[in-house]
Amino acid sequence: MSKATVQTKLEGLGKNQPLVARGLRRVPIVGDLGAGPITLELVHGFVPAAVPRSGAAPVVLVHGTPGTLFNWTEVALGVGSFPGLAADRDVYALEMLGHGLAPGDPEPFGFQKGARFLVAAVEALDLPPVHLVGQSYGGEFAWRAVLDRPDLFASLTLTSSSGYARTDDELFPEEVEMRDHPLADYGWLVNSEERVETALAPHFDSLPPDRVEEFFLVCENASNWRTMVDLVIDEVGGRQSEIADLDLPVLLLWGARDLAFPLESFAARFQAEIQGAQLRSVDAGHYPHEERPAEYGAALADFLSQVDASSL
């Protein structure tokens, strides 16, 4: 399935309509992914603050893998009693290179390349230091970006994030297969909604509307699938020794029942190694921003406001 078809189908899902209505932006940017400056394309959703609050820094949201900027729709725009982060601050939801609607990368993709792309994107947006939020593999893109360019960021929020090496018995069967199967790069050819639902179900009490179809569509594109395989292979704890060097306000906003990166091991280790890091949990699995968006969004908004206030 082409990226254009993926975009059309993703935009047609009911849960994505509020963000689609705001319009997605595609802008050329220049970034160095490791072999010198090149022109890239940044796909992102921008939601300006409904009622701008003085001193409220913009927030940049980074999805996981496989994922898309639409994963942040309810956190950005609100749901139930939660008015959304954009109630009082500008919100940018980025599409990572090689994911979702964004152009693919013909070369093997890795966490450091993702971090370099993220730095280039934030630089191109030409913003004051931003609050950076990353979920799952998006969290690792985020903390690596902060290590590389701390001047660009006011705070860091990690949600159910990777970063530390997992043992073989901590990996899911589908991850082991991606690492070991000689034809893993072609797994998109046998992709199905049933397979996606089987993989997602353990991470949710009940799957939110359109969630299975969204993941299925993302994985129907060959470059998206290949990026996912590349990252699973690259998830070996590279740069984990540098995590303790993070020197900015950090929130660890975790799913209490996360099976991928458990709170009691991964979140606890992040907290132990990052000086001053706050740890909060949400009664959810690996995707608290989608399973409990109002609770997650309220906790995140509270942290961001604290950081804003401390910088005045």
Secondary structure, DSSP 8 states (H G I E B T S, - for coil): --HHHHHHHHHTSGGGHHHHHH-EEEEEEEEESSSSEEEEEEEEEEE--SS--TT---EEEE--SS--GGGGHHHHH-BTTB--GGGTS-EEEEE-TTSTTS---SS---HHHHHHHHHHHHHHHT-SSEEEEEETHHHHHHHHHHHH-GGGEEEEEEES---S---GGGS-HHHHHHHH-TTGGGGGGG--HHHHHHHHGGG-SS--TTHHHHHHHHHTSHHHHHHHHHHHHH-S-TTGGGGGG--S-EEEEEETT-SSS-IIIIIHHHHHHSTT-EEEEESSSS-HHHHSHHHHHHHHHHHHHHHHHHH-
